Amino acid sequence: MSSDTGLVVGQKRWTSWALGLLAWAVGLLFFFPIFWMVLNGFKEEIDANSSPQLFFDPTLDRYRDVTSETPGLLGFKEAFANSFWIVLISTILVMILAVPAAYSLAIRPVRKWRDVLFFFISTKFLPIVGAILPLWIIARDLDLLNTRTVLIILYTAMNLPLAVWMLRSFFMEVPRELIEAAQIDGAGLRGQLTSVVMPIVAPGLAATALLCVIFAWNEFFLAVQLNPVDGSTMPIWVTSNVSTRGNFLAKLSAASTLATLPVVLAGWVAQKRMIRGLAMGAIK
């Protein structure tokens, strides 16, 4: 009997080791393209375009090239500032609008709340390429082309359905007994939100805000169609480093690394809250 138990324990241990190695292998497989992009950013163009090599003389010349300002061309500082303010303001607006909407649908649902949720998510059904022409005409008539304002409005509308759906799931996790206890103590709606609900769903708020930041920061199609000049963002700046003369792989890798670094840092800072938020049940 003891030998059979030891055999079962041994099999479980080997299975655990095998699954762990498989997980590491899959993780490294997904991480390798990012690693290679960062590596190419420190190479000379001839080394980046030649056969793959791990050992080379690193240089920062490509980063100096992509961050140097050229008159008449989109620069790194301008693109970064545009993306920073557009993403920051749109994310704040999304959270301001999504929190009360999600709270009302979760804690105090209206009649036919399923239809309301379906309406929110139905706004994502139409491919953006099918709506770009009317959006461009509206932006032109309102004199919003080549401005940050048009992207702030569109990114807010783009991320709002996702935020409402996610936040509703987080609010559903709040125990009703705590809200009822706050009501008995005389707390109004504002007091319930600030003292009871918000501390509980804070990880969910962080996870939702971070996803909105990622989607807005990486968005390319709307930015390139509506802001090709004055309001260009980081994805457009990355593509501006592509040269028709070829031999731009190292420069493009350096630009892509700089473009992804803010999102990576934001995810690293908020990783604990994001993991806790996603574990609350928003993503099934």
Steps between C-alpha positions, in 0.01 A plus 500: 500500500782738588685419177189581296466832684865581435456415131200733473689781675797447267278512193337822620841652564627411152177628348541828688860534378398422142217756506737757651758445228228518235373830644853643498553386142174662384580818693848525346354433156262796535769721656770426240375747232503781759846399616626497141346843433678649802824328399484634144461854633859485628647375171637664192274474196734257326497270805121518541442412135760222485468149636370483860771553760487533877851637546587840353637841598199688647441861404250772590523666158159372391335651807676829431376484141135445589493762779681771305276784386485572127327822388179426312480138614310339785726476805504268798419771757202628303357153439553396862331816630204447267456137604548579869232768518257320270527173694491667841197720435304232314562244775390744770183578305431128450529430871285801594224384265534124552498489881146637553365308200648170619394566860141562396493185286651284777366637828181674389414344164242665280224318316628301204858543617608221265386713205706789636811282523440367151470856371838586653676203345316533166695820436806276450335290227564738210857482364667836542590509132127506425449812712814695415345702213209647700736557794742686273219715356369585849851585621557719195170686541573559870855614418649219708729340244867490602415573864534306821136566582359270232712207619408566864130483407537189286725312744253576778217358290717205397591392855176590680305178414790282614535698824127477579494124448812442709405735782151353522653159565721650771206677665306175497766356733427758771299336783155657522512467879776762518298746294190437711704552818627833365142600421390413852782719633356788300752507215370644175593388153824700507593359839427146387724543198793662680500299824374156394491433127811675366751343745371154409503550121826702493692211336227474237518873434877473453465203263233676294695825481816318394321316220355831379848650504641209298224511238520878463881508491523231232215624278624582151220507245303797634818692576643462152171587330399800711831636632766458231677829580456698822357238735706198400549238770770247584382225260520749211843613619620138496395456137674827407831324568443262208720598207439427135876452460494188717737417787273645767446192720725614788355851495146366489577262788631789711190707425270206580679442830453863602133485397426187705703599806235730661231231478737237639592727791134578569418129503797428728394768748136386504562126468391408854176693479437377145544134598269547798250682282495236229464232767182668628306349211486763227663278239355154484 
